[in-house]
Amino acid sequence: MPKRKPTTFDLALVPPRAGAARTFDLELYLPPLRLAGRDYGFVPEVVPARLTVTYAGEGFAAQLRFSCRLEGVCWRCLERADLDLDVKAEDYFETKLPPVAETGEEEEPSLWFMEDGSLNLSEWARSAIAELLPPQILCREDCKGLCPQCGVNLNAGECGCKPPIDERWGKLRQWKAAD
């Protein structure tokens, strides 16, 4: 399958009048994510989105809204885990950045602002999604994970393995047995 091109937006479509805002309904491609060594994809990978852009003199204030479903595996039991997300991202994009006083060098533009005056909406959306993700992606909040000894999914039931003995506590067990 050929690699999809990211969704971009040409800021020239927004009138250069201070406070002039335009809203655009568009189709947004969401590139897959790789988290904790696992691949996660969006279903569908192209979602409807709403982009509102306001000209603000030296740049543009933009807001991107969309909903998506992230599919992959649970970090504990490796079963399917899906997340439904409602995303709202806001940013300001300066079109001309002044030099920094101390160094004389120009500041870096936003990661999503491209030299041709367009925005990389796919990467901006991906970053906004990453900020919304929980610390662990789980199939359910109370996921018990896999047995560390036999690998059975503990959500389906107990496996019958005895808990491993931690030898670091051996002396305490001896003291308790001596009492």
Backbone as JSON Lines, residues from 0, in Angstrom:
{"i":0,"aa":"M","n":[0.85,-1.18,0.0],"ca":[0.0,0.0,0.0],"c":[0.9,1.24,0.0]}
{"i":1,"aa":"P","n":[0.65,2.17,-0.93],"ca":[1.49,3.38,-0.99],"c":[1.29,4.24,0.25]}
{"i":2,"aa":"K","n":[2.37,4.91,0.62],"ca":[2.31,5.79,1.78],"c":[1.48,7.02,1.43]}
{"i":3,"aa":"R","n":[0.58,7.38,2.36],"ca":[-0.29,8.55,2.14],"c":[0.49,9.84,2.38]}
{"i":4,"aa":"K","n":[0.08,10.86,1.69],"ca":[0.64,12.19,1.91],"c":[-0.06,12.81,3.1]}
{"i":5,"aa":"P","n":[0.66,13.59,3.9],"ca":[0.01,14.27,5.02],"c":[-0.97,15.33,4.53]}
{"i":6,"aa":"T","n":[-1.96,15.6,5.34],"ca":[-2.91,16.66,5.03],"c":[-2.26,18.0,5.34]}
{"i":7,"aa":"T","n":[-2.3,18.9,4.39],"ca":[-1.73,20.23,4.6],"c":[-2.82,21.27,4.33]}
{"i":8,"aa":"F","n":[-2.55,22.48,4.78],"ca":[-3.48,23.58,4.58],"c":[-2.68,24.82,4.2]}
{"i":9,"aa":"D","n":[-3.07,25.46,3.1],"ca":[-2.4,26.67,2.62],"c":[-3.0,27.88,3.32]}
{"i":10,"aa":"L","n":[-2.18,28.58,4.11],"ca":[-2.66,29.74,4.86],"c":[-3.03,30.92,3.96]}
{"i":11,"aa":"A","n":[-2.66,30.86,2.69],"ca":[-3.03,31.93,1.76],"c":[-4.55,31.96,1.53]}
{"i":12,"aa":"L","n":[-5.25,30.91,1.94],"ca":[-6.72,30.87,1.8],"c":[-7.43,31.76,2.82]}
{"i":13,"aa":"V","n":[-6.68,32.26,3.82],"ca":[-7.26,33.12,4.85],"c":[-6.98,34.57,4.48]}
{"i":14,"aa":"P","n":[-8.02,35.41,4.44],"ca":[-7.81,36.82,4.06],"c":[-6.85,37.52,5.03]}
{"i":15,"aa":"P","n":[-5.9,38.31,4.53],"ca":[-4.94,39.01,5.41],"c":[-5.52,40.27,6.03]}
{"i":16,"aa":"R","n":[-6.64,40.14,6.68],"ca":[-7.25,41.26,7.43],"c":[-7.26,40.85,8.89]}
{"i":17,"aa":"A","n":[-6.78,41.74,9.76],"ca":[-6.73,41.43,11.19],"c":[-8.11,41.04,11.68]}
{"i":18,"aa":"G","n":[-8.18,39.92,12.35],"ca":[-9.43,39.43,12.91],"c":[-10.28,38.64,11.94]}
{"i":19,"aa":"A","n":[-9.88,38.59,10.67],"ca":[-10.64,37.82,9.69],"c":[-10.46,36.33,9.96]}
{"i":20,"aa":"A","n":[-11.57,35.65,10.18],"ca":[-11.52,34.21,10.47],"c":[-12.28,33.44,9.39]}
{"i":21,"aa":"R","n":[-11.79,32.26,9.12],"ca":[-12.47,31.37,8.18],"c":[-12.47,29.98,8.78]}
{"i":22,"aa":"T","n":[-13.55,29.27,8.53],"ca":[-13.67,27.89,8.99],"c":[-13.71,26.98,7.78]}
{"i":23,"aa":"F","n":[-12.96,25.89,7.87],"ca":[-12.86,24.94,6.77],"c":[-13.19,23.55,7.28]}
{"i":24,"aa":"D","n":[-14.06,22.85,6.58],"ca":[-14.33,21.45,6.86],"c":[-13.48,20.65,5.88]}
{"i":25,"aa":"L","n":[-12.68,19.73,6.4],"ca":[-11.76,19.01,5.54],"c":[-11.62,17.56,5.98]}
{"i":26,"aa":"E","n":[-10.96,16.79,5.14],"ca":[-10.64,15.39,5.44],"c":[-9.2,15.35,5.92]}
{"i":27,"aa":"L","n":[-9.01,14.82,7.14],"ca":[-7.7,14.83,7.8],"c":[-7.12,13.42,7.86]}
{"i":28,"aa":"Y","n":[-5.94,13.25,7.27],"ca":[-5.23,11.96,7.35],"c":[-4.48,11.9,8.68]}
{"i":29,"aa":"L","n":[-4.68,10.79,9.43],"ca":[-4.0,10.58,10.7],"c":[-2.96,9.49,10.53]}
{"i":30,"aa":"P","n":[-1.68,9.85,10.56],"ca":[-0.63,8.83,10.39],"c":[-0.58,7.9,11.61]}
{"i":31,"aa":"P","n":[-0.17,6.66,11.43],"ca":[-0.1,5.72,12.55],"c":[0.92,6.17,13.6]}
{"i":32,"aa":"L","n":[0.76,5.65,14.81],"ca":[1.66,5.96,15.92],"c":[2.41,4.7,16.33]}
{"i":33,"aa":"R","n":[3.6,4.85,16.84],"ca":[4.35,3.75,17.44],"c":[4.58,4.13,18.89]}
{"i":34,"aa":"L","n":[3.99,3.35,19.8],"ca":[4.06,3.62,21.24],"c":[4.54,2.38,21.96]}
{"i":35,"aa":"A","n":[5.53,2.53,22.82],"ca":[6.06,1.42,23.63],"c":[6.35,0.2,22.76]}
{"i":36,"aa":"G","n":[6.9,0.43,21.59],"ca":[7.28,-0.68,20.72],"c":[6.13,-1.33,19.98]}
{"i":37,"aa":"R","n":[4.96,-0.75,20.03],"ca":[3.78,-1.32,19.37],"c":[3.21,-0.31,18.38]}
{"i":38,"aa":"D","n":[2.62,-0.83,17.31],"ca":[2.0,0.03,16.3],"c":[0.53,0.24,16.62]}
{"i":39,"aa":"Y","n":[0.09,1.47,16.48],"ca":[-1.3,1.84,16.69],"c":[-1.75,2.61,15.46]}
{"i":40,"aa":"G","n":[-2.96,2.29,15.01],"ca":[-3.49,2.95,13.83],"c":[-4.84,3.58,14.11]}
{"i":41,"aa":"F","n":[-5.27,4.42,13.21],"ca":[-6.55,5.09,13.33],"c":[-7.54,4.46,12.36]}
{"i":42,"aa":"V","n":[-8.75,4.23,12.85],"ca":[-9.78,3.64,12.02],"c":[-11.0,4.55,12.08]}
{"i":43,"aa":"P","n":[-11.33,5.17,10.96],"ca":[-10.6,5.19,9.7],"c":[-9.37,6.1,9.81]}
{"i":44,"aa":"E","n":[-8.47,5.97,8.86],"ca":[-7.25,6.8,8.93],"c":[-7.48,8.21,8.38]}
{"i":45,"aa":"V","n":[-8.6,8.44,7.74],"ca":[-8.98,9.77,7.28],"c":[-10.31,10.12,7.96]}
{"i":46,"aa":"V","n":[-10.32,11.22,8.71],"ca":[-11.5,11.61,9.48],"c":[-11.92,13.03,9.1]}
{"i":47,"aa":"P","n":[-13.21,13.34,9.28],"ca":[-13.63,14.73,9.05],"c":[-13.08,15.62,10.16]}
{"i":48,"aa":"A","n":[-12.67,16.81,9.79],"ca":[-12.1,17.75,10.76],"c":[-12.58,19.16,10.43]}
{"i":49,"aa":"R","n":[-12.51,20.01,11.44],"ca":[-12.88,21.42,11.26],"c":[-11.67,22.26,11.67]}
{"i":50,"aa":"L","n":[-11.25,23.12,10.76],"ca":[-10.13,24.01,11.0],"c":[-10.64,25.44,10.96]}
{"i":51,"aa":"T","n":[-10.38,26.2,12.03],"ca":[-10.73,27.62,12.06],"c":[-9.43,28.4,12.15]}
{"i":52,"aa":"V","n":[-9.23,29.31,11.21],"ca":[-8.0,30.1,11.14],"c":[-8.37,31.58,11.17]}
{"i":53,"aa":"T","n":[-7.68,32.32,12.06],"ca":[-7.9,33.76,12.19],"c":[-6.58,34.47,11.92]}
{"i":54,"aa":"Y","n":[-6.63,35.44,11.01],"ca":[-5.44,36.24,10.74],"c":[-5.23,37.2,11.91]}
{"i":55,"aa":"A","n":[-4.0,37.27,12.42],"ca":[-3.72,38.1,13.6],"c":[-2.5,38.98,13.38]}
{"i":56,"aa":"G","n":[-2.42,39.64,12.26],"ca":[-1.34,40.59,12.0],"c":[-0.04,39.94,11.57]}
{"i":57,"aa":"E","n":[0.72,39.42,12.51],"ca":[2.01,38.79,12.21],"c":[1.91,37.29,12.05]}
{"i":58,"aa":"G","n":[0.71,36.75,12.14],"ca":[0.57,35.31,12.04],"c":[-0.89,34.9,12.05]}
{"i":59,"aa":"F","n":[-1.11,33.65,12.38],"ca":[-2.45,33.08,12.36],"c":[-2.72,32.32,13.65]}
{"i":60,"aa":"A","n":[-3.9,32.52,14.21],"ca":[-4.37,31.69,15.32],"c":[-5.22,30.6,14.68]}
{"i":61,"aa":"A","n":[-4.97,29.37,15.07],"ca":[-5.69,28.27,14.43],"c":[-6.21,27.29,15.49]}
{"i":62,"aa":"Q","n":[-7.35,26.7,15.15],"ca":[-7.95,25.7,16.01],"c":[-8.36,24.53,15.12]}
{"i":63,"aa":"L","n":[-7.99,23.33,15.54],"ca":[-8.29,22.11,14.8],"c":[-9.11,21.19,15.7]}
{"i":64,"aa":"R","n":[-10.26,20.73,15.22],"ca":[-11.13,19.83,15.99],"c":[-11.48,18.61,15.14]}
{"i":65,"aa":"F","n":[-11.44,17.44,15.81],"ca":[-11.85,16.2,15.15],"c":[-12.01,15.11,16.2]}
{"i":66,"aa":"S","n":[-12.66,14.04,15.81],"ca":[-12.79,12.85,16.66],"c":[-12.15,11.69,15.93]}
{"i":67,"aa":"C","n":[-11.55,10.76,16.7],"ca":[-10.89,9.64,16.08],"c":[-10.92,8.41,16.99]}
{"i":68,"aa":"R","n":[-10.61,7.26,16.41],"ca":[-10.52,6.01,17.15],"c":[-9.13,5.42,16.91]}
{"i":69,"aa":"L","n":[-8.4,5.24,18.0],"ca":[-7.05,4.66,17.95],"c":[-7.16,3.18,18.3]}
{"i":70,"aa":"E","n":[-6.63,2.31,17.45],"ca":[-6.7,0.87,17.68],"c":[-5.3,0.29,17.8]}
{"i":71,"aa":"G","n":[-5.17,-0.63,18.76],"ca":[-3.89,-1.31,18.97],"c":[-4.06,-2.38,20.03]}
{"i":72,"aa":"V","n":[-3.01,-2.59,20.82],"ca":[-3.04,-3.64,21.84],"c":[-2.89,-3.05,23.24]}
{"i":73,"aa":"C","n":[-3.43,-3.79,24.2],"ca":[-3.33,-3.42,25.61],"c":[-1.89,-3.61,26.07]}
{"i":74,"aa":"W","n":[-1.4,-2.7,26.88],"ca":[-0.01,-2.76,27.35],"c":[0.19,-3.85,28.41]}
{"i":75,"aa":"R","n":[-0.89,-4.36,28.99],"ca":[-0.76,-5.39,30.02],"c":[-1.02,-6.8,29.52]}
{"i":76,"aa":"C","n":[-2.11,-6.97,28.75],"ca":[-2.5,-8.34,28.36],"c":[-2.35,-8.62,26.87]}
{"i":77,"aa":"L","n":[-2.01,-7.63,26.08],"ca":[-1.8,-7.73,24.64],"c":[-3.06,-8.04,23.84]}
{"i":78,"aa":"E","n":[-4.23,-7.91,24.48],"ca":[-5.5,-8.01,23.76],"c":[-5.78,-6.67,23.09]}
{"i":79,"aa":"R","n":[-6.81,-6.65,22.28],"ca":[-7.18,-5.43,21.57],"c":[-7.56,-4.32,22.56]}
{"i":80,"aa":"A","n":[-7.09,-3.12,22.28],"ca":[-7.41,-1.94,23.1],"c":[-7.68,-0.78,22.15]}
{"i":81,"aa":"D","n":[-8.83,-0.17,22.3],"ca":[-9.23,0.96,21.45],"c":[-9.5,2.18,22.31]}
{"i":82,"aa":"L","n":[-9.18,3.33,21.77],"ca":[-9.46,4.61,22.44],"c":[-10.23,5.51,21.5]}
{"i":83,"aa":"D","n":[-11.34,6.04,21.98],"ca":[-12.07,7.05,21.22],"c":[-11.68,8.41,21.79]}
{"i":84,"aa":"L","n":[-11.24,9.31,20.92],"ca":[-10.73,10.61,21.35],"c":[-11.44,11.75,20.64]}
{"i":85,"aa":"D","n":[-11.75,12.79,21.39],"ca":[-12.23,14.05,20.83],"c":[-11.08,15.04,20.99]}
{"i":86,"aa":"V","n":[-10.57,15.52,19.89],"ca":[-9.36,16.33,19.89],"c":[-9.68,17.77,19.55]}
{"i":87,"aa":"K","n":[-9.1,18.68,20.34],"ca":[-9.18,20.11,20.07],"c":[-7.77,20.66,20.27]}
{"i":88,"aa":"A","n":[-7.17,21.12,19.2],"ca":[-5.81,21.66,19.26],"c":[-5.86,23.14,18.87]}
{"i":89,"aa":"E","n":[-5.1,23.95,19.59],"ca":[-5.01,25.38,19.28],"c":[-3.54,25.76,19.22]}
{"i":90,"aa":"D","n":[-3.21,26.67,18.3],"ca":[-1.83,27.13,18.2],"c":[-1.82,28.47,17.49]}
{"i":91,"aa":"Y","n":[-0.68,29.13,17.59],"ca":[-0.45,30.4,16.91],"c":[0.75,30.2,16.0]}
{"i":92,"aa":"F","n":[0.62,30.61,14.75],"ca":[1.69,30.43,13.77],"c":[2.14,31.79,13.27]}
{"i":93,"aa":"E","n":[3.38,32.16,13.6],"ca":[3.94,33.42,13.11],"c":[4.47,33.2,11.71]}
{"i":94,"aa":"T","n":[4.14,34.12,10.83],"ca":[4.62,33.98,9.46],"c":[6.0,34.58,9.27]}
{"i":95,"aa":"K","n":[6.32,35.62,10.03],"ca":[7.66,36.22,9.98],"c":[8.16,36.31,11.41]}
{"i":96,"aa":"L","n":[9.24,35.6,11.68],"ca":[9.79,35.6,13.03],"c":[10.93,36.6,13.13]}
{"i":97,"aa":"P","n":[10.9,37.5,14.12],"ca":[11.97,38.48,14.28],"c":[13.24,37.8,14.8]}
{"i":98,"aa":"P","n":[14.42,38.39,14.52],"ca":[15.64,37.8,15.07],"c":[15.67,37.95,16.59]}
{"i":99,"aa":"V","n":[16.3,37.01,17.24],"ca":[16.45,37.06,18.69],"c":[17.53,38.08,19.0]}
{"i":100,"aa":"A","n":[17.29,38.98,19.97],"ca":[18.18,40.11,20.26],"c":[19.61,39.66,20.59]}
{"i":101,"aa":"E","n":[19.77,38.64,21.44],"ca":[21.12,38.26,21.89],"c":[21.96,37.62,20.79]}
{"i":102,"aa":"T","n":[21.36,36.76,19.99],"ca":[22.15,35.99,19.04],"c":[22.06,36.5,17.61]}
{"i":103,"aa":"G","n":[21.0,37.23,17.3],"ca":[20.81,37.68,15.93],"c":[20.23,36.6,15.03]}
{"i":104,"aa":"E","n":[20.04,35.39,15.59],"ca":[19.48,34.29,14.81],"c":[17.96,34.34,14.86]}
{"i":105,"aa":"E","n":[17.34,33.78,13.83],"ca":[15.89,33.72,13.82],"c":[15.39,32.6,14.72]}
{"i":106,"aa":"E","n":[14.22,32.82,15.32],"ca":[13.59,31.76,16.1],"c":[13.06,30.68,15.16]}
{"i":107,"aa":"E","n":[12.91,29.49,15.69],"ca":[12.36,28.4,14.9],"c":[10.85,28.55,14.8]}
{"i":108,"aa":"P","n":[10.29,28.36,13.62],"ca":[8.83,28.39,13.51],"c":[8.23,27.14,14.14]}
{"i":109,"aa":"S","n":[6.93,27.12,14.28],"ca":[6.23,25.96,14.8],"c":[6.59,24.72,13.99]}
{"i":110,"aa":"L","n":[6.54,23.58,14.62],"ca":[6.85,22.33,13.94],"c":[5.9,22.06,12.77]}
{"i":111,"aa":"W","n":[4.72,22.62,12.81],"ca":[3.71,22.31,11.81],"c":[3.63,23.37,10.72]}
{"i":112,"aa":"F","n":[4.36,24.46,10.87],"ca":[4.37,25.52,9.87],"c":[5.47,25.23,8.88]}
{"i":113,"aa":"M","n":[5.11,25.11,7.61],"ca":[6.09,24.75,6.59],"c":[6.55,26.01,5.84]}
{"i":114,"aa":"E","n":[7.71,25.93,5.24],"ca":[8.31,27.09,4.57],"c":[7.44,27.66,3.46]}
{"i":115,"aa":"D","n":[6.61,26.84,2.85],"ca":[5.78,27.32,1.75],"c":[4.52,28.06,2.23]}
{"i":116,"aa":"G","n":[4.41,28.28,3.56],"ca":[3.27,29.01,4.1],"c":[2.06,28.13,4.37]}
{"i":117,"aa":"S","n":[2.27,26.84,4.44],"ca":[1.15,25.94,4.74],"c":[1.39,25.25,6.08]}
{"i":118,"aa":"L","n":[0.33,24.66,6.6],"ca":[0.4,23.92,7.85],"c":[0.35,22.42,7.56]}
{"i":119,"aa":"N","n":[1.16,21.65,8.26],"ca":[1.08,20.19,8.18],"c":[0.06,19.75,9.23]}
{"i":120,"aa":"L","n":[-1.19,19.63,8.82],"ca":[-2.26,19.3,9.74],"c":[-2.15,17.89,10.29]}
{"i":121,"aa":"S","n":[-1.63,16.96,9.5],"ca":[-1.49,15.57,9.96],"c":[-0.55,15.47,11.15]}
{"i":122,"aa":"E","n":[0.58,16.15,11.07],"ca":[1.54,16.1,12.18],"c":[1.05,16.89,13.39]}
{"i":123,"aa":"W","n":[0.36,17.99,13.14],"ca":[-0.21,18.77,14.24],"c":[-1.25,17.91,14.97]}
{"i":124,"aa":"A","n":[-2.1,17.21,14.22],"ca":[-3.12,16.34,14.81],"c":[-2.47,15.21,15.6]}
{"i":125,"aa":"R","n":[-1.44,14.63,15.04],"ca":[-0.72,13.52,15.71],"c":[-0.15,13.98,17.05]}
{"i":126,"aa":"S","n":[0.43,15.15,17.08],"ca":[0.98,15.69,18.32],"c":[-0.12,15.97,19.33]}
{"i":127,"aa":"A","n":[-1.24,16.5,18.87],"ca":[-2.37,16.79,19.77],"c":[-2.92,15.49,20.35]}
{"i":128,"aa":"I","n":[-2.96,14.44,19.56],"ca":[-3.44,13.14,20.05],"c":[-2.48,12.6,21.1]}
{"i":129,"aa":"A","n":[-1.18,12.7,20.85],"ca":[-0.19,12.2,21.81],"c":[-0.34,12.85,23.18]}
{"i":130,"aa":"E","n":[-0.72,14.12,23.2],"ca":[-0.92,14.82,24.48],"c":[-2.14,14.31,25.23]}
{"i":131,"aa":"L","n":[-3.1,13.72,24.54],"ca":[-4.33,13.23,25.16],"c":[-4.24,11.79,25.66]}
{"i":132,"aa":"L","n":[-3.22,11.07,25.23],"ca":[-3.14,9.65,25.55],"c":[-2.88,9.41,27.03]}
{"i":133,"aa":"P","n":[-3.48,8.37,27.58],"ca":[-3.22,8.02,28.98],"c":[-1.81,7.46,29.12]}
{"i":134,"aa":"P","n":[-1.3,7.34,30.36],"ca":[0.05,6.8,30.56],"c":[0.21,5.38,30.0]}
{"i":135,"aa":"Q","n":[-0.85,4.58,30.05],"ca":[-0.85,3.24,29.49],"c":[-2.14,3.04,28.71]}
{"i":136,"aa":"I","n":[-2.05,2.4,27.57],"ca":[-3.25,2.07,26.81],"c":[-3.68,0.68,27.24]}
{"i":137,"aa":"L","n":[-4.86,0.59,27.84],"ca":[-5.36,-0.67,28.39],"c":[-6.67,-1.06,27.74]}
{"i":138,"aa":"C","n":[-6.94,-2.37,27.73],"ca":[-8.21,-2.86,27.19],"c":[-9.37,-2.47,28.1]}
{"i":139,"aa":"R","n":[-9.1,-2.35,29.39],"ca":[-10.06,-1.89,30.39],"c":[-9.28,-1.42,31.61]}
{"i":140,"aa":"E","n":[-9.89,-0.59,32.43],"ca":[-9.18,0.0,33.58],"c":[-8.62,-1.05,34.53]}
{"i":141,"aa":"D","n":[-9.36,-2.13,34.77],"ca":[-8.94,-3.13,35.75],"c":[-8.22,-4.32,35.11]}
{"i":142,"aa":"C","n":[-7.57,-4.12,33.97],"ca":[-6.86,-5.21,33.29],"c":[-5.83,-5.83,34.23]}
{"i":143,"aa":"K","n":[-5.86,-7.15,34.36],"ca":[-4.95,-7.88,35.25],"c":[-3.66,-8.28,34.55]}
{"i":144,"aa":"G","n":[-3.63,-8.19,33.24],"ca":[-2.41,-8.51,32.5],"c":[-2.19,-9.99,32.31]}
{"i":145,"aa":"L","n":[-0.93,-10.36,32.07],"ca":[-0.54,-11.75,31.83],"c":[0.2,-12.3,33.04]}
{"i":146,"aa":"C","n":[0.05,-13.6,33.28],"ca":[0.82,-14.25,34.34],"c":[2.29,-14.19,33.96]}
{"i":147,"aa":"P","n":[3.15,-13.72,34.86],"ca":[4.57,-13.61,34.52],"c":[5.26,-14.97,34.38]}
{"i":148,"aa":"Q","n":[4.61,-16.04,34.86],"ca":[5.23,-17.36,34.77],"c":[4.78,-18.15,33.55]}
{"i":149,"aa":"C","n":[3.45,-18.21,33.32],"ca":[2.96,-19.06,32.23],"c":[2.4,-18.26,31.05]}
{"i":150,"aa":"G","n":[2.15,-16.95,31.23],"ca":[1.67,-16.11,30.14],"c":[0.18,-16.14,29.9]}
{"i":151,"aa":"V","n":[-0.6,-16.78,30.78],"ca":[-2.05,-16.83,30.63],"c":[-2.63,-15.43,30.89]}
{"i":152,"aa":"N","n":[-3.66,-15.08,30.1],"ca":[-4.34,-13.81,30.3],"c":[-5.16,-13.92,31.58]}
{"i":153,"aa":"L","n":[-4.81,-13.17,32.61],"ca":[-5.46,-13.24,33.91],"c":[-6.86,-12.62,33.91]}
{"i":154,"aa":"N","n":[-7.23,-11.92,32.86],"ca":[-8.59,-11.4,32.74],"c":[-9.58,-12.54,32.47]}
{"i":155,"aa":"A","n":[-9.09,-13.63,31.86],"ca":[-9.95,-14.77,31.53],"c":[-10.1,-15.71,32.71]}
{"i":156,"aa":"G","n":[-9.28,-15.58,33.73],"ca":[-9.35,-16.45,34.9],"c":[-7.97,-16.7,35.46]}
{"i":157,"aa":"E","n":[-7.94,-17.33,36.63],"ca":[-6.66,-17.63,37.27],"c":[-5.94,-18.74,36.5]}
{"i":158,"aa":"C","n":[-4.63,-18.77,36.61],"ca":[-3.86,-19.74,35.85],"c":[-3.41,-20.94,36.68]}
{"i":159,"aa":"G","n":[-3.41,-20.83,38.0],"ca":[-2.99,-21.94,38.84],"c":[-1.52,-21.91,39.22]}
{"i":160,"aa":"C","n":[-0.77,-20.95,38.73],"ca":[0.64,-20.84,39.1],"c":[0.74,-20.35,40.55]}
{"i":161,"aa":"K","n":[1.74,-20.84,41.25],"ca":[2.0,-20.33,42.6],"c":[2.77,-19.02,42.46]}
{"i":162,"aa":"P","n":[2.49,-18.07,43.35],"ca":[3.24,-16.81,43.27],"c":[4.73,-17.08,43.45]}
{"i":163,"aa":"P","n":[5.56,-16.42,42.69],"ca":[7.01,-16.63,42.83],"c":[7.48,-16.18,44.21]}
{"i":164,"aa":"I","n":[8.47,-16.87,44.72],"ca":[9.04,-16.52,46.02],"c":[10.2,-15.57,45.78]}
{"i":165,"aa":"D","n":[10.17,-14.45,46.46],"ca":[11.23,-13.45,46.35],"c":[12.26,-13.75,47.42]}
{"i":166,"aa":"E","n":[13.39,-14.26,47.03],"ca":[14.43,-14.69,47.97],"c":[15.06,-13.52,48.73]}
{"i":167,"aa":"R","n":[14.84,-12.32,48.29],"ca":[15.39,-11.18,49.02],"c":[14.78,-11.07,50.41]}
{"i":168,"aa":"W","n":[13.63,-11.67,50.62],"ca":[12.93,-11.62,51.91],"c":[13.13,-12.94,52.69]}
{"i":169,"aa":"G","n":[14.04,-13.79,52.28],"ca":[14.27,-15.09,52.9],"c":[14.57,-15.02,54.39]}
{"i":170,"aa":"K","n":[15.41,-14.11,54.8],"ca":[15.77,-14.0,56.23],"c":[14.55,-13.65,57.08]}
{"i":171,"aa":"L","n":[13.69,-12.78,56.59],"ca":[12.48,-12.43,57.33],"c":[11.57,-13.65,57.49]}
{"i":172,"aa":"R","n":[11.47,-14.47,56.43],"ca":[10.65,-15.69,56.52],"c":[11.24,-16.63,57.58]}
{"i":173,"aa":"Q","n":[12.56,-16.72,57.65],"ca":[13.22,-17.59,58.65],"c":[12.91,-17.08,60.05]}
{"i":174,"aa":"W","n":[12.96,-15.77,60.26],"ca":[12.66,-15.21,61.58],"c":[11.22,-15.49,61.98]}
{"i":175,"aa":"K","n":[10.32,-15.32,60.99],"ca":[8.91,-15.55,61.28],"c":[8.66,-17.02,61.6]}
{"i":176,"aa":"A","n":[9.32,-17.92,60.88],"ca":[9.16,-19.37,61.12],"c":[9.73,-19.76,62.48]}
{"i":177,"aa":"A","n":[10.76,-19.06,62.96],"ca":[11.4,-19.38,64.23],"c":[10.52,-18.96,65.42]}
{"i":178,"aa":"D","n":[9.61,-18.02,65.23],"ca":[8.75,-17.55,66.34],"c":[7.72,-18.55,66.72]}
